[in-house]
Amino acid sequence: MQNPDEDTEWNDILRSKGILPQKPKEKEITEDDIVNMLEQTIKDKQDNSKQMEDMNLDELDELEDSEDEGILLEYRKKRIAEMQALASKERFGWVQEISAQDYIGQVNKAGEGIWVVLHLYKQGIPLCALINQFMQELAGRFKTVKFLKAIAQTCIPNYPDKNLPSIFIYYEGELKKQIVGPLDLRGPNLTCDEFEYILGKAGAVNTDIKEDPRPKIQDKMFQDLADTNDW
């Protein structure tokens, strides 16, 4: 008797007529599947539970004499490339003061893949001073982002004080977000986490703060009421 699972012309005719059931389609192997299989192979060959993602280059060197030397060398090359790519992007790390003459070069021509956070400020405005402090802190943590500050009048003549502080966020020279005035920047009680959240929501920084850290007004009202009745 002919095997119904064989790939023959006659069986194909029977399948098309519904006499034989269709053969189940084989799952297509994707690039993700290949990566997962490679990672599983590496994991199974290790003598301890430490994952290769956590290994530094010296530790990878120690494993190069194993039977998976080829795989390890490729993985090591990948890690080096990733580190070099990150190092090439981490070229900032501080807040740079600019003037109108620097604007085009520093902002509009910042470069491919570069986010720019520009703070227009004025001396003597407390919220401006607070944001400059936050900018310095975040610049040291997000070194792939260009943090700039400029005295408003030096960049935009007659820029109104009521619009200060002002934050302009650019990506590859294109304006993506503007946050103008103390109301949009939440006033004098703004925290660094809130400022980081605002920049992250605009896409400028890759922050772990995904939810607004500012307490909800309703929750604060209930807490104040509870504190009043706590006796």
C-alpha positions in Angstrom: 0.0 0.0 0.0 1.3 3.4 -0.9 2.4 5.6 2.0 -0.1 8.6 2.2 2.6 10.8 3.7 4.9 10.5 0.7 5.4 13.5 -1.6 4.2 11.9 -4.8 2.1 13.4 -7.7 -0.7 10.9 -7.0 -0.8 11.8 -3.3 -0.9 15.5 -4.2 -3.9 14.9 -6.4 -5.6 13.0 -3.6 -4.9 15.9 -1.2 -6.3 18.4 -3.7 -9.5 16.4 -3.8 -9.7 16.2 -0.1 -9.3 12.4 0.0 -6.0 12.7 1.9 -5.5 15.3 4.6 -3.1 18.1 3.8 0.4 17.6 5.1 1.2 20.0 8.0 3.4 22.9 6.9 6.8 22.9 8.3 7.6 25.9 10.4 9.8 28.3 8.6 13.0 29.0 10.4 13.5 32.7 10.9 16.6 34.7 11.7 15.4 34.9 15.3 15.2 31.1 15.4 18.8 30.8 14.2 20.0 33.3 16.8 18.1 31.5 19.5 19.6 28.1 18.5 23.1 29.6 18.5 22.6 31.2 21.9 21.2 27.9 23.3 24.2 26.0 21.9 26.6 28.4 23.6 24.7 28.2 26.8 24.7 24.4 26.8 28.4 24.3 26.4 29.3 26.5 29.3 30.6 25.0 32.5 28.7 27.5 34.7 25.5 29.4 34.7 27.1 32.8 33.8 25.6 34.0 30.6 27.9 35.2 27.8 26.0 38.5 27.7 27.6 39.3 31.0 31.2 38.3 30.1 33.8 40.8 29.4 36.4 40.4 26.6 39.0 38.8 28.9 36.5 36.1 30.0 35.6 35.4 26.4 39.4 35.0 25.6 39.6 32.3 28.2 36.9 30.3 26.4 38.5 30.5 22.9 40.3 27.2 23.3 37.0 25.3 23.7 35.4 23.2 20.9 33.2 26.1 20.1 36.1 28.4 19.3 34.6 29.6 16.0 31.3 30.5 17.7 33.0 32.3 20.5 35.3 34.3 18.2 32.2 35.4 16.2 30.5 36.4 19.4 33.6 38.2 20.6 33.8 40.2 17.3 30.1 41.1 17.7 30.7 42.3 21.3 33.7 44.4 20.1 31.7 45.9 17.3 28.8 46.8 19.7 31.3 48.4 22.2 32.9 50.4 19.4 29.5 51.5 18.1 28.4 52.6 21.5 31.8 54.4 22.2 31.4 56.3 18.9 28.0 57.6 20.0 29.0 58.4 23.6 30.8 61.5 22.5 29.1 64.0 24.8 28.5 63.8 28.5 28.3 67.5 29.4 26.2 70.6 28.9 27.6 72.9 26.3 26.9 76.6 26.2 26.2 78.0 22.7 25.5 81.3 21.1 23.5 82.3 18.0 26.6 81.8 15.9 26.8 78.1 17.0 23.1 77.3 16.6 23.2 75.9 13.0 26.3 73.9 13.5 25.4 72.5 17.0 21.7 72.0 16.4 20.6 71.8 12.8 23.8 70.0 11.7 24.2 67.9 14.8 24.6 64.7 12.8 22.9 61.5 11.9 21.2 59.7 14.8 21.9 62.5 17.2 19.3 63.8 19.7 19.7 67.4 20.9 18.2 68.9 24.0 18.5 72.7 24.0 17.6 74.8 27.0 16.9 78.5 26.5 17.3 80.3 29.9 18.0 83.5 31.7 20.0 84.2 34.7 18.0 85.0 37.8 15.0 82.7 37.0 15.1 79.9 39.6 13.4 77.3 37.4 16.0 77.9 34.7 18.8 77.3 37.2 17.1 74.1 38.4 16.8 72.8 34.8 20.4 73.6 34.1 21.3 71.5 37.2 19.1 68.6 35.9 20.7 69.0 32.4 24.1 68.5 33.9 23.1 65.4 35.7 21.4 63.8 32.8 24.1 64.7 30.3 26.5 62.6 32.4 24.2 59.6 32.2 23.0 59.9 28.6 26.2 60.5 26.7 24.8 59.8 23.3 22.6 62.9 23.6 23.8 66.4 23.0 22.7 68.7 25.9 23.0 72.4 25.1 22.0 75.6 26.9 21.9 79.2 25.6 20.9 82.5 27.1 17.6 83.2 25.3 18.4 86.7 24.2 21.7 85.6 22.6 19.9 83.2 20.3 16.6 84.8 19.8 16.5 88.6 20.2 13.5 89.9 22.2 12.6 86.4 23.3 9.9 87.0 26.1 10.9 86.1 29.6 7.4 84.6 30.1 8.4 81.7 27.8 11.4 80.8 30.0 12.5 78.2 30.6 12.1 76.8 27.1 13.2 73.3 26.0 13.6 72.4 22.3 14.3 68.8 21.3 15.8 68.0 18.0 16.6 64.7 16.2 19.0 64.8 13.2 18.4 68.6 13.0 14.6 68.4 12.9 12.5 69.9 15.7 10.6 67.1 17.4 9.2 68.8 20.6 9.1 72.2 22.3 8.2 72.7 25.9 7.8 76.4 26.6 7.2 78.3 29.8 7.1 77.3 33.5 3.6 75.9 33.3 4.5 73.3 30.6 7.6 72.5 32.7 5.6 71.9 35.9 6.8 74.9 37.8 9.3 75.2 40.7 8.5 71.8 42.1 9.8 70.0 39.1 12.0 67.0 40.0 14.9 65.5 38.0 12.9 62.3 37.5 10.0 64.2 36.1 12.4 66.1 33.7 13.9 62.8 32.6 10.4 61.4 32.1 9.5 64.4 29.9 12.6 64.0 27.8 12.1 60.2 27.6 8.5 60.7 26.4 9.7 62.9 23.6 12.3 60.2 22.6 15.4 62.2 23.5 16.7 59.8 26.2 16.3 56.1 26.7 15.0 56.2 30.2 13.7 53.5 32.5 11.1 55.9 33.8 8.1 54.9 31.8 5.4 56.2 34.1 5.0 59.8 35.2 6.7 60.1 38.6 4.6 63.2 39.6 2.0 62.2 42.2 -1.5 62.4 40.9 -3.4 65.4 42.3 -6.3 63.2 43.4 -4.0 60.9 45.3 -2.4 63.8 47.0 -5.8 65.3 48.0 -6.7 62.0 49.6 -3.4 61.8 51.4 -3.8 65.3 52.7 -7.3 64.5 53.9 -6.0 61.4 55.7 -3.2 63.3 57.3 -5.8 65.9 58.6 -8.0 63.2 60.1 -5.2 61.2 61.6 -5.7 61.8 65.3 
